[in-house]
């Protein structure tokens, strides 16, 4: 194990000098070490880098986030379905002010005068790594410690998913991430091909907060039984060809009229049986993606449940 003085000399000052480090951004807990490091740079006749000490990030209860306490683990965020771009966006914008801040650095050529007001980045802005690099400004960072809000991570992850879904390569990567989970959840009755999963994710764009939220089925309200029985019977005995958006829509309208229920109630029954959720993509889109046989099997499974 490296001793304390050896760390300051070798692992910090000498290593940074040899690597040509020009700026050191680190947590405020390193402020007490700053005079020592500056003395070491002077004693070794090394030009010191510029130092900035950033406020700590806190848990919701105000305690310091610490990997030693199990608060921070990148793999945990990955396992829970949070995307790397969203997590980076969350961390990079959390310590920023929401309003204008005073710049204390020298302006760029042709830029604003010293001590002019600059507008800090929006802390809920959906930003890629390139966006974060292009908009980085030390003067926008707050001096206050920052609580990492999980609700903000949900918001950012949802919008990063929306961006990814419309790009085929990123949509494929999302489908690959959840393919094994879907196979284990539906070992026999569920299509787990990448093309199918991509269709499901695309249909849920704007509704998914986390990729792990792909719907499962479930129903426990006896009031829905008659609707499901009639619909299953129709799928078993009636002609539903071709299995297309138009055919499915016409079928739903006919069955809704027979049921005597309001459209919202009728569609909620089927959506719950097909996806386990009261909210989501249209029943027409859901059934079209699932196909006739899987739609029927889910309705039957909901009846048994």
Backbone bond lengths (Angstrom), bond angles and torsions (degrees), N, CA, C in turn:
res aa  C-N    CA-C-N  psi(-1)  N-CA   C-N-CA  omega(-1)  CA-C   N-CA-C  phi
1 X - - - 1.473 - - 1.533 109.66 -
2 X 1.343 117.53 136.62 1.465 121.83 -178.21 1.523 110.05 -71.95
3 X 1.298 116.89 131.98 1.456 120.49 179.87 1.515 110.40 -72.74
4 X 1.334 116.40 161.22 1.462 122.15 -175.98 1.528 112.84 -58.65
5 X 1.337 120.35 -51.75 1.467 119.15 -179.92 1.526 112.51 -65.36
6 X 1.311 117.05 -34.63 1.464 119.84 178.81 1.525 110.66 -64.50
7 X 1.308 116.04 -35.95 1.458 119.36 178.90 1.529 110.23 -62.11
8 X 1.318 117.38 -49.80 1.467 120.89 -178.20 1.523 111.10 -60.04
9 X 1.335 117.25 -40.65 1.451 120.44 -175.25 1.519 111.87 -78.83
10 X 1.331 115.80 -53.80 1.465 119.96 -171.48 1.525 112.73 -88.44
11 X 1.317 116.28 -54.80 1.465 119.59 -173.41 1.513 112.82 -73.98
12 X 1.316 117.85 -14.35 1.462 119.81 -179.52 1.525 111.15 -112.77
13 X 1.319 117.41 -74.27 1.469 121.29 -171.59 1.528 112.34 -65.79
14 X 1.327 117.28 -53.56 1.464 120.25 -175.82 1.527 111.07 -66.29
15 X 1.326 116.88 -45.14 1.460 120.09 179.47 1.523 111.30 -60.24
16 X 1.330 117.32 -46.08 1.466 120.41 -179.41 1.527 110.98 -61.77
17 X 1.329 116.54 -40.23 1.476 119.66 179.66 1.527 110.35 -65.58
18 X 1.320 117.13 -45.03 1.463 120.90 -178.37 1.533 111.82 -64.79
19 X 1.325 116.61 -30.83 1.472 120.47 -179.90 1.527 112.46 -86.98
20 X 1.342 116.69 -1.82 1.461 119.51 178.77 1.513 114.02 71.93
21 X 1.328 116.80 29.92 1.464 120.37 179.73 1.525 110.32 -66.25
22 X 1.317 116.09 128.75 1.473 120.59 -178.92 1.527 112.48 -104.79
23 X 1.335 117.50 -26.24 1.453 121.67 -179.23 1.532 109.36 -135.81
24 X 1.307 116.16 135.33 1.455 121.77 177.72 1.530 108.39 -118.70
25 X 1.321 117.11 114.47 1.466 122.56 176.00 1.519 107.72 -111.31
26 X 1.297 116.95 118.23 1.460 121.26 -175.96 1.520 109.94 -145.84
27 X 1.329 115.64 172.09 1.451 120.72 -177.00 1.512 113.05 -69.08
28 X 1.330 115.06 157.81 1.465 120.58 -177.36 1.527 112.94 -64.20
29 X 1.337 117.40 -17.63 1.465 119.78 178.14 1.519 112.11 -65.27
30 X 1.336 117.08 -14.53 1.469 120.93 179.13 1.531 112.87 -90.76
31 X 1.312 118.46 -1.09 1.474 120.27 179.56 1.530 113.28 -56.05
32 X 1.349 119.84 -42.27 1.466 119.41 179.37 1.528 113.88 -61.52
33 X 1.342 117.50 -21.93 1.460 120.89 -179.33 1.524 112.61 -86.44
34 X 1.342 117.24 -11.23 1.463 119.82 -175.72 1.524 113.45 -58.80
35 X 1.346 121.20 -48.12 1.472 119.72 179.19 1.527 112.46 -58.98
36 X 1.331 117.04 -39.84 1.455 120.61 178.84 1.519 110.80 -62.50
37 X 1.309 117.42 -44.91 1.458 120.60 -178.63 1.534 111.09 -66.33
38 X 1.315 117.43 -39.83 1.466 120.01 177.42 1.527 110.86 -63.99
39 X 1.333 117.32 -37.94 1.477 120.89 176.58 1.519 110.90 -64.03
40 X 1.326 116.08 -40.55 1.472 119.47 179.30 1.527 111.25 -65.28
41 X 1.323 116.71 -42.28 1.465 119.35 176.41 1.529 110.63 -59.28
42 X 1.341 116.77 -43.05 1.478 121.00 -179.50 1.523 110.75 -66.00
43 X 1.346 117.09 -43.25 1.462 120.79 -178.70 1.523 111.47 -64.08
44 X 1.324 117.27 -33.70 1.467 121.47 -179.42 1.531 112.49 -90.75
45 X 1.331 115.78 -0.41 1.465 121.70 -179.41 1.531 111.41 59.61
46 X 1.355 114.67 38.68 1.458 121.39 175.41 1.527 108.73 -101.39
47 X 1.321 118.14 137.06 1.475 118.70 173.19 1.526 109.13 -68.18
48 X 1.333 118.82 126.65 1.467 120.25 -177.49 1.530 111.46 -75.54
49 X 1.317 117.45 149.30 1.473 119.98 173.20 1.524 109.70 -75.30
50 X 1.303 116.39 174.06 1.461 120.94 173.21 1.525 107.99 -85.09
51 X 1.326 116.24 135.52 1.464 121.17 -176.89 1.527 110.60 -109.42
52 X 1.328 115.42 140.93 1.466 121.85 171.07 1.523 107.39 -136.41
53 X 1.321 116.11 135.16 1.464 120.88 -178.32 1.522 108.83 -115.54
54 X 1.312 115.23 120.30 1.460 121.97 -171.47 1.526 111.49 -96.54
55 X 1.331 116.87 147.05 1.467 120.45 178.14 1.524 110.85 -65.81
56 X 1.311 115.89 153.95 1.460 121.01 -177.66 1.525 110.96 -75.02
57 X 1.323 115.08 156.26 1.455 121.42 172.33 1.526 108.18 -98.64
58 X 1.329 115.72 137.52 1.461 121.40 -172.63 1.521 112.06 -117.40
59 X 1.334 115.34 156.41 1.455 121.29 170.46 1.525 109.19 -74.02
60 X 1.322 116.91 170.17 1.466 120.98 -179.50 1.524 112.18 -59.55
61 X 1.350 117.30 -29.43 1.460 119.92 179.90 1.519 112.94 -83.76
62 X 1.344 117.10 4.24 1.453 121.42 178.10 1.510 114.71 89.49
63 X 1.337 118.07 -3.14 1.461 120.58 179.22 1.524 110.10 -79.18
64 X 1.305 116.26 155.20 1.460 122.14 -179.35 1.522 110.17 -70.62
65 X 1.328 116.28 132.32 1.456 119.60 175.45 1.525 108.41 -70.12
66 X 1.320 116.20 134.27 1.460 119.95 -176.25 1.518 110.12 -149.07
67 X 1.327 115.96 130.49 1.468 119.20 177.43 1.522 110.69 -66.99
68 X 1.329 117.29 -25.31 1.462 120.41 178.87 1.526 111.35 -68.84
69 X 1.346 116.28 -26.08 1.464 120.28 179.52 1.526 112.13 -95.87
70 X 1.325 115.39 3.28 1.456 118.99 178.79 1.512 114.06 80.76
71 X 1.348 117.49 14.63 1.461 119.98 -178.71 1.524 111.97 -78.26
72 X 1.316 117.02 -29.26 1.454 121.09 -171.70 1.528 110.30 -127.31
73 X 1.306 116.62 120.19 1.456 121.86 174.11 1.522 107.92 -153.00
74 X 1.316 116.62 117.18 1.458 120.86 -176.77 1.527 110.86 -58.37
75 X 1.326 117.05 -39.38 1.454 120.44 -178.62 1.533 111.78 -62.26
76 X 1.339 116.53 -33.12 1.461 119.70 178.78 1.526 110.86 -64.15
77 X 1.322 116.47 -42.85 1.462 119.96 178.09 1.526 110.06 -63.35
78 X 1.324 116.40 -40.13 1.467 121.16 179.83 1.517 110.84 -64.12
79 X 1.344 116.75 -44.94 1.465 121.21 -179.20 1.527 111.54 -64.22
80 X 1.322 116.45 -31.13 1.468 120.28 -178.78 1.526 112.25 -82.50
81 X 1.331 116.93 0.19 1.453 119.99 173.99 1.507 116.13 93.76
82 X 1.335 117.83 5.03 1.462 119.27 179.17 1.530 109.48 -77.69
83 X 1.320 116.83 133.87 1.458 121.25 -177.65 1.522 111.65 -76.86
84 X 1.336 118.00 147.81 1.470 120.98 -179.22 1.520 113.11 -60.40
85 X 1.337 116.72 -37.91 1.464 119.45 179.12 1.512 112.19 -64.90
86 X 1.343 116.43 -39.15 1.465 120.49 -179.96 1.524 111.15 -69.51
87 X 1.333 117.41 -41.27 1.469 120.65 178.89 1.522 110.45 -63.22
88 X 1.338 116.91 -43.83 1.460 120.44 178.35 1.526 110.94 -63.05
89 X 1.331 116.65 -43.90 1.462 122.64 176.65 1.529 110.63 -57.41
90 X 1.322 116.44 -44.51 1.471 123.92 -179.73 1.523 111.42 -61.61
91 X 1.326 116.09 -48.24 1.461 120.27 -177.56 1.526 111.53 -69.95
92 X 1.330 116.41 -40.56 1.465 120.14 -174.33 1.516 112.89 -70.83
93 X 1.336 118.06 -30.54 1.461 120.09 -176.93 1.526 113.24 -100.04
94 X 1.323 117.71 -9.37 1.468 119.13 -178.42 1.522 113.66 -62.61
95 X 1.359 120.30 -39.37 1.466 118.28 -178.16 1.512 114.70 -85.11
96 X 1.342 118.61 14.75 1.461 120.97 -176.47 1.522 111.37 -91.13
97 X 1.326 115.06 150.17 1.462 119.97 171.45 1.521 109.21 -71.12
98 X 1.316 116.32 158.64 1.460 119.75 176.74 1.523 111.98 -97.98
99 X 1.316 118.19 -8.94 1.456 120.42 -178.76 1.506 111.26 -123.50
100 X 1.329 116.10 -164.59 1.456 120.44 -179.81 1.523 109.91 -73.30
101 X 1.318 115.71 144.29 1.452 121.19 178.28 1.513 108.61 -128.04
102 X 1.313 116.23 159.74 1.453 120.52 -177.71 1.514 109.74 -88.71
103 X 1.305 116.75 126.74 1.451 120.93 178.52 1.521 109.92 -82.27
104 X 1.332 117.93 130.16 1.451 122.12 178.32 1.528 110.89 -113.52
105 X 1.327 116.46 11.34 1.455 120.28 179.31 1.520 110.04 -105.12
106 X 1.319 116.16 163.14 1.465 120.32 -179.26 1.520 109.26 -67.78
107 X 1.334 118.45 138.88 1.457 121.40 -177.84 1.518 111.15 -75.05
108 X 1.318 118.42 155.64 1.456 121.04 174.83 1.516 109.57 -70.69
109 X 1.348 118.67 160.01 1.470 120.59 178.73 1.520 111.05 -54.57
110 X 1.318 114.66 128.06 1.452 118.97 179.73 1.517 114.14 79.21
111 X 1.351 116.24 1.29 1.454 120.72 -176.93 1.509 111.66 -89.14
112 X 1.341 117.39 -168.04 1.462 121.63 -178.41 1.516 111.48 -68.03
113 X 1.312 115.62 159.91 1.457 119.95 -179.68 1.518 110.58 -73.06
114 X 1.318 116.16 163.89 1.455 121.16 -178.61 1.531 110.18 -61.22
115 X 1.336 114.20 143.26 1.461 122.39 -179.89 1.524 113.67 68.58
116 X 1.346 116.72 17.10 1.461 118.67 175.77 1.524 109.66 -77.81
117 X 1.328 115.82 162.59 1.458 120.61 -178.51 1.527 110.07 -81.77
118 X 1.327 116.35 135.15 1.452 121.63 174.61 1.521 108.50 -121.28
119 X 1.307 115.93 147.88 1.456 119.61 178.66 1.518 109.57 -91.04
120 X 1.317 115.46 123.52 1.461 119.97 179.76 1.523 109.76 -73.03
121 X 1.340 117.67 155.74 1.467 119.95 178.72 1.515 112.04 -64.58
122 X 1.321 115.45 148.72 1.459 121.32 176.06 1.524 108.85 -63.54
123 X 1.324 117.20 126.05 1.460 119.57 -175.34 1.522 112.62 -74.00
124 X 1.334 118.66 -7.85 1.461 120.55 175.04 1.529 111.25 -110.26
125 X 1.327 116.91 10.82 1.460 120.44 179.20 1.522 110.12 -66.64
126 X 1.325 116.03 137.31 1.458 121.16 176.86 1.525 107.29 -85.04
127 X 1.334 116.47 110.74 1.461 121.32 -171.27 1.524 111.46 -128.06
128 X 1.327 115.74 137.10 1.455 121.80 173.96 1.532 108.50 -82.31
129 X 1.327 116.31 174.10 1.458 120.07 177.42 1.520 110.60 -59.60
130 X 1.326 116.81 -40.94 1.470 120.29 177.95 1.519 111.00 -62.30
131 X 1.336 116.85 -42.36 1.468 120.98 177.68 1.527 110.66 -60.15
132 X 1.332 116.56 -43.62 1.464 121.20 -178.41 1.518 111.29 -63.66
133 X 1.326 116.30 -40.79 1.471 120.54 179.33 1.524 110.27 -65.88
134 X 1.334 116.19 -46.35 1.468 120.16 -176.58 1.523 112.87 -67.64
135 X 1.337 117.34 -27.07 1.464 120.80 -176.61 1.524 113.48 -103.01
136 X 1.318 117.15 4.77 1.466 119.30 -177.05 1.524 111.13 -66.63
137 X 1.328 115.66 133.45 1.462 121.82 179.07 1.522 108.02 -153.70
138 X 1.323 116.66 116.08 1.466 120.46 -178.09 1.518 112.18 -58.18
139 X 1.338 116.14 -30.63 1.462 118.70 -176.74 1.523 112.07 -68.98
140 X 1.332 117.14 -12.32 1.462 120.64 179.81 1.523 113.10 -87.74
141 X 1.316 118.02 -5.45 1.455 120.88 -177.22 1.522 111.08 -84.24
142 X 1.301 115.67 136.52 1.449 121.01 -179.96 1.526 111.36 -75.77
143 X 1.324 116.35 158.13 1.465 121.18 174.10 1.524 110.91 -90.80
144 X 1.315 115.94 -4.54 1.457 119.92 -177.63 1.527 110.57 -90.45
145 X 1.313 115.40 149.96 1.460 119.68 172.40 1.525 109.12 -67.65
146 X 1.316 115.91 148.93 1.451 120.91 -171.55 1.529 111.73 -119.02
147 X 1.326 116.11 130.85 1.455 121.45 173.74 1.528 108.44 -85.95
148 X 1.317 116.68 126.35 1.459 121.01 178.66 1.531 109.22 -80.35
149 X 1.314 115.91 112.32 1.459 121.95 -175.34 1.528 110.36 -89.01
150 X 1.338 119.19 116.06 1.464 120.65 179.85 1.523 112.74 -64.10
151 X 1.333 118.03 -25.63 1.466 120.34 177.74 1.530 110.80 -65.31
152 X 1.324 115.67 -33.73 1.460 119.34 177.73 1.525 110.63 -68.50
153 X 1.329 116.98 -37.28 1.466 120.64 176.92 1.522 109.95 -62.45
154 X 1.336 117.52 -41.31 1.464 120.95 177.98 1.530 110.47 -60.35
155 X 1.325 115.76 -45.64 1.466 120.83 -179.86 1.526 111.04 -60.20
156 X 1.336 116.22 -48.70 1.461 120.48 -177.83 1.524 111.13 -66.74
157 X 1.327 116.91 -40.80 1.465 119.63 -178.85 1.529 110.83 -63.45
158 X 1.334 116.05 -40.47 1.462 120.21 178.22 1.524 110.84 -58.45
159 X 1.329 116.73 -44.27 1.459 120.06 -176.73 1.529 112.25 -76.20
160 X 1.331 117.52 -30.80 1.465 119.27 172.91 1.529 110.23 -66.51
161 X 1.337 117.00 -37.11 1.464 120.86 176.11 1.529 110.51 -63.06
162 X 1.320 116.92 -42.39 1.459 120.71 -179.88 1.526 111.09 -61.12
163 X 1.338 115.85 -36.92 1.468 119.42 177.72 1.520 111.22 -70.09
164 X 1.334 116.19 -39.69 1.467 120.75 -176.65 1.522 111.77 -69.65
165 X 1.331 116.48 -35.95 1.467 121.27 -173.28 1.530 112.32 -62.19
166 X 1.329 117.98 -30.14 1.463 120.49 -177.24 1.525 112.24 -87.12
167 X 1.332 116.95 1.78 1.470 120.98 176.26 1.520 107.76 -112.89
168 X 1.335 116.85 119.49 1.459 120.45 -169.62 1.525 113.12 -59.39
169 X 1.335 118.02 -40.53 1.462 119.35 -178.91 1.526 111.32 -66.37
170 X 1.330 116.82 -39.10 1.464 120.33 179.26 1.529 110.90 -73.45
171 X 1.332 116.72 -34.93 1.462 120.44 176.45 1.531 110.03 -63.80
172 X 1.322 116.51 -40.89 1.469 120.75 177.29 1.530 110.71 -62.21
173 X 1.341 116.34 -41.53 1.465 120.23 179.17 1.528 111.10 -62.92
174 X 1.335 117.11 -38.56 1.464 120.81 177.29 1.529 110.73 -64.03
175 X 1.323 115.95 -43.58 1.465 120.12 179.77 1.528 110.85 -62.89
176 X 1.312 116.68 -39.43 1.464 120.64 179.18 1.526 111.55 -64.70
177 X 1.330 116.48 -32.95 1.467 120.47 -178.91 1.530 112.09 -65.26
178 X 1.330 116.72 -33.87 1.467 119.52 -175.04 1.526 113.29 -106.15
179 X 1.329 117.52 -0.12 1.464 119.98 -175.33 1.527 112.55 -60.31
180 X 1.320 117.58 -45.48 1.468 120.31 -179.27 1.524 111.69 -63.39
181 X 1.342 116.03 -38.71 1.467 120.09 179.07 1.521 111.10 -63.49
182 X 1.324 116.15 -42.39 1.461 120.31 179.94 1.527 110.53 -66.63
183 X 1.318 117.12 -38.52 1.467 120.19 178.43 1.527 111.15 -62.27
184 X 1.331 115.97 -41.06 1.472 118.96 -179.16 1.523 111.99 -74.24
185 X 1.340 116.98 -30.74 1.459 120.67 179.81 1.526 111.54 -75.04
186 X 1.337 116.32 -38.80 1.462 121.82 -179.98 1.537 108.53 -123.72
187 X 1.326 117.95 75.36 1.469 121.14 -172.96 1.519 115.51 -65.51
188 X 1.342 118.42 -24.93 1.465 118.29 -175.26 1.524 114.59 -128.64
189 X 1.334 116.75 -33.93 1.472 118.67 -170.55 1.512 113.93 -100.37
190 X 1.302 117.72 9.26 1.453 119.40 -172.61 1.521 111.46 -127.54
191 X 1.303 116.24 132.68 1.452 121.54 175.35 1.527 108.60 -71.29
192 X 1.337 116.56 121.01 1.461 120.08 -178.06 1.519 111.50 -115.32
193 X 1.330 116.60 23.64 1.463 119.14 177.39 1.516 110.05 -70.97
194 X 1.316 116.19 154.28 1.461 120.01 -179.54 1.524 111.25 -62.12
195 X 1.327 117.09 -38.21 1.468 119.32 -178.78 1.523 110.82 -63.87
196 X 1.338 116.98 -39.37 1.459 120.72 178.13 1.530 111.01 -65.54
197 X 1.333 116.35 -47.99 1.473 120.65 -178.62 1.525 110.39 -61.63
198 X 1.311 116.79 -38.26 1.474 120.44 177.51 1.528 110.57 -62.62
199 X 1.325 117.29 -40.51 1.475 120.52 177.53 1.525 110.92 -61.74
200 X 1.349 116.27 -41.54 1.463 120.57 -179.64 1.526 110.24 -64.65
201 X 1.327 116.59 -47.82 1.464 120.40 -179.12 1.527 110.22 -61.20
202 X 1.330 116.11 -42.69 1.465 120.00 -179.34 1.523 110.91 -62.77
203 X 1.330 116.69 -39.91 1.469 120.73 179.64 1.517 111.75 -65.98
204 X 1.335 116.76 -25.21 1.461 121.11 -177.30 1.527 112.79 -97.32
205 X 1.316 117.84 8.07 1.454 119.11 -178.55 1.524 110.64 -59.75
206 X 1.332 114.45 138.30 1.450 120.34 -176.81 1.507 113.00 87.80
207 X 1.349 117.75 -12.08 1.460 121.38 -179.90 1.523 111.66 -112.92
208 X 1.323 116.96 -26.21 1.459 120.51 179.93 1.517 110.85 -77.70
209 X 1.316 116.52 129.21 1.463 121.73 171.36 1.515 110.03 -95.24
210 X 1.324 115.27 -31.40 1.454 121.76 -176.41 1.520 108.01 -143.35
211 X 1.316 117.07 140.80 1.457 120.85 -175.31 1.522 111.83 -63.65
212 X 1.326 117.89 -19.52 1.465 120.90 179.50 1.525 112.16 -78.45
213 X 1.337 118.34 -1.25 1.458 121.81 -176.46 1.522 113.68 -88.98
214 X 1.332 117.92 7.45 1.463 118.55 179.04 1.525 109.00 -51.73
215 X 1.306 117.81 132.57 1.465 121.07 -166.34 1.518 115.14 -67.93
216 X 1.324 114.23 149.35 1.460 122.81 168.04 1.522 106.62 -117.32
217 X 1.304 116.39 175.53 1.459 117.86 -176.61 1.526 111.73 -104.08
218 X 1.308 115.70 167.52 1.458 121.13 178.41 1.513 110.52 165.67
219 X 1.327 117.37 140.33 1.455 121.97 -179.81 1.512 108.62 -157.98
220 X 1.321 116.53 135.57 1.465 118.33 -179.18 1.521 113.12 -141.18
221 X 1.313 118.27 21.22 1.461 121.23 -177.88 1.528 109.39 -106.53
222 X 1.340 116.68 116.69 1.461 121.43 -176.19 1.530 112.54 -62.23
223 X 1.338 116.89 -22.55 1.461 120.66 -179.13 1.526 111.65 -62.46
224 X 1.339 115.90 -22.62 1.463 119.74 -175.36 1.522 113.78 -87.21
225 X 1.334 116.47 -8.65 1.461 120.12 -170.62 1.527 112.46 -57.71
226 X 1.331 117.63 -45.74 1.461 119.49 -175.65 1.529 111.71 -63.26
227 X 1.331 116.17 -40.03 1.467 119.79 178.25 1.521 110.03 -61.12
228 X 1.330 116.08 -46.29 1.463 119.75 -177.61 1.529 111.08 -66.76
229 X 1.316 117.17 -42.45 1.469 120.26 -179.78 1.526 110.72 -58.95
230 X 1.318 116.32 -47.54 1.459 120.67 -178.60 1.527 111.56 -65.11
231 X 1.316 115.91 -39.68 1.458 119.57 -178.07 1.526 111.02 -69.49
232 X 1.335 116.32 -40.91 1.466 120.42 178.02 1.528 110.24 -63.91
233 X 1.315 115.90 -41.88 1.465 120.18 179.33 1.521 110.73 -62.14
234 X 1.331 116.29 -41.15 1.460 120.31 179.71 1.529 110.52 -64.73
235 X 1.334 118.06 -41.28 1.462 121.29 179.17 1.530 111.31 -66.51
236 X 1.332 116.28 -29.90 1.465 120.90 -177.52 1.525 112.51 -79.97
237 X 1.327 116.57 -34.62 1.469 119.78 -172.80 1.526 114.35 -111.39
238 X 1.318 116.59 -25.56 1.458 120.01 -176.17 1.517 112.85 -86.48
239 X 1.328 114.76 165.99 1.462 121.18 177.55 1.525 109.32 -93.95
240 X 1.323 115.58 118.78 1.463 120.26 179.07 1.526 107.71 -123.58
241 X 1.306 115.27 67.41 1.461 120.78 -178.37 1.526 109.82 -129.52
242 X 1.320 117.25 138.60 1.475 126.38 -7.57 1.531 110.84 -74.49
243 X 1.328 116.73 160.77 1.470 121.08 177.54 1.523 107.64 -80.99
244 X 1.314 115.13 84.90 1.463 120.99 -174.45 1.523 109.82 -131.80
245 X 1.308 115.84 170.33 1.466 120.75 -178.55 1.514 111.46 -58.02
246 X 1.341 117.04 -45.50 1.453 120.55 -178.51 1.513 112.94 -64.15
247 X 1.334 116.85 -44.27 1.464 121.15 -179.75 1.523 111.23 -64.05
248 X 1.335 115.79 -44.13 1.468 120.49 -178.98 1.521 110.36 -64.47
249 X 1.333 117.49 -41.28 1.466 120.84 -179.36 1.525 110.57 -63.04
250 X 1.331 116.42 -43.99 1.465 120.07 178.97 1.528 110.89 -63.02
251 X 1.331 115.73 -40.80 1.459 121.21 178.88 1.520 111.09 -61.04
252 X 1.311 116.92 -45.57 1.460 122.06 -179.71 1.525 111.13 -62.40
253 X 1.341 116.50 -40.87 1.463 120.15 -179.81 1.526 111.09 -63.93
254 X 1.321 115.88 -40.32 1.462 119.92 179.75 1.524 111.57 -66.13
255 X 1.344 116.52 -44.97 1.451 120.29 -179.14 1.532 111.86 -69.09
256 X 1.321 116.03 -32.95 1.469 119.96 177.71 1.526 110.04 -64.37
257 X 1.324 116.60 -43.42 1.471 121.13 178.43 1.523 110.85 -61.50
258 X 1.322 117.12 -43.07 1.468 121.23 179.45 1.524 111.61 -63.65
259 X 1.336 116.23 -35.77 1.473 119.95 -175.64 1.517 112.63 -70.51
260 X 1.353 116.85 -27.48 1.455 120.54 -177.62 1.516 113.15 75.99
261 X 1.328 117.88 8.41 1.458 122.23 179.92 1.521 110.89 -92.50
262 X 1.323 115.22 159.43 1.452 119.82 172.84 1.529 108.93 -66.46
263 X 1.323 115.00 151.13 1.472 119.05 -177.76 1.529 112.01 -55.30
264 X 1.340 116.93 -45.04 1.461 120.34 -177.35 1.522 111.12 -60.91
265 X 1.337 117.00 -43.13 1.459 121.26 179.89 1.523 111.17 -65.39
266 X 1.323 115.44 -45.48 1.463 120.68 -178.69 1.529 110.99 -60.93
267 X 1.321 116.12 -47.71 1.463 120.16 -178.35 1.528 111.53 -67.75
268 X 1.327 116.92 -33.48 1.460 119.91 178.33 1.522 111.05 -64.96
269 X 1.331 116.62 -39.25 1.468 120.82 176.76 1.527 110.30 -56.71
270 X 1.321 116.18 -50.76 1.463 120.18 -176.72 1.528 111.67 -69.04
271 X 1.336 116.56 -38.85 1.468 118.92 -179.73 1.525 110.55 -64.25
272 X 1.321 116.86 -42.16 1.464 120.40 177.65 1.529 111.13 -60.52
273 X 1.326 115.88 -43.93 1.460 120.09 -178.62 1.519 111.80 -67.85
274 X 1.314 116.70 -35.92 1.463 120.63 -176.07 1.528 113.27 -83.09
275 X 1.353 116.53 -32.69 1.472 118.83 -172.47 1.520 114.65 -126.74
276 X 1.355 116.89 -15.27 1.459 118.84 -177.08 1.513 112.96 80.93
277 X 1.322 118.11 10.37 1.459 121.26 -177.57 1.527 110.18 -134.48
278 X 1.343 115.74 144.87 1.461 120.31 177.09 1.522 111.62 -78.50
279 X 1.322 116.98 -22.47 1.462 121.96 -179.63 1.517 108.96 -116.37
280 X 1.312 116.14 151.64 1.449 119.52 178.95 1.511 111.15 155.92
281 X 1.319 116.84 -166.74 1.461 120.30 179.04 1.520 110.72 -65.32
282 X 1.306 117.22 167.05 1.457 120.76 -178.12 1.522 110.71 -62.00
283 X 1.326 115.08 152.68 1.467 120.12 178.66 1.528 110.18 -62.64
284 X 1.327 116.82 -36.08 1.466 120.89 177.75 1.528 110.20 -59.00
285 X 1.336 116.66 -50.26 1.470 121.24 -179.81 1.525 111.10 -62.45
286 X 1.323 116.10 -42.59 1.468 120.80 -179.39 1.520 111.54 -60.77
287 X 1.349 116.17 -48.02 1.466 119.70 -178.49 1.524 111.39 -67.80
288 X 1.320 116.71 -35.66 1.461 119.82 179.78 1.527 110.33 -63.59
289 X 1.329 116.79 -40.80 1.467 121.20 179.99 1.524 111.12 -71.14
290 X 1.330 116.31 -43.42 1.464 120.04 -177.70 1.531 112.34 -67.00
291 X 1.324 116.40 -35.13 1.457 119.80 -173.96 1.518 110.45 89.26
292 X 1.331 116.36 163.11 1.460 121.36 -174.15 1.520 112.59 -62.86
293 X 1.327 117.91 -48.62 1.451 121.00 -173.42 1.523 112.33 -67.77
294 X 1.333 117.66 -42.33 1.472 119.95 179.78 1.523 110.33 -69.77
295 X 1.347 116.71 -37.61 1.467 119.54 175.89 1.524 109.99 -59.12
296 X 1.317 115.59 -45.63 1.460 120.53 179.77 1.528 111.70 -63.44
297 X 1.337 117.01 -43.57 1.471 120.21 -178.73 1.518 111.40 -65.87
298 X 1.323 117.45 -34.21 1.473 119.98 178.38 1.522 111.18 -70.11
299 X 1.308 116.67 -39.48 1.464 119.95 177.37 1.530 109.96 -63.96
300 X 1.331 116.56 -40.32 1.471 120.39 178.29 1.531 111.40 -66.26
301 X 1.326 115.71 -39.86 1.463 120.08 178.32 1.524 110.69 -64.84
302 X 1.319 116.58 -37.40 1.464 120.76 178.35 1.519 110.72 -65.82
303 X 1.318 116.10 -37.65 1.473 120.36 177.51 1.534 110.44 -61.89
304 X 1.319 117.28 -45.73 1.461 121.57 -178.74 1.527 110.48 -64.34
305 X 1.347 115.62 -38.51 1.442 120.13 -178.33 1.511 111.26 -65.98
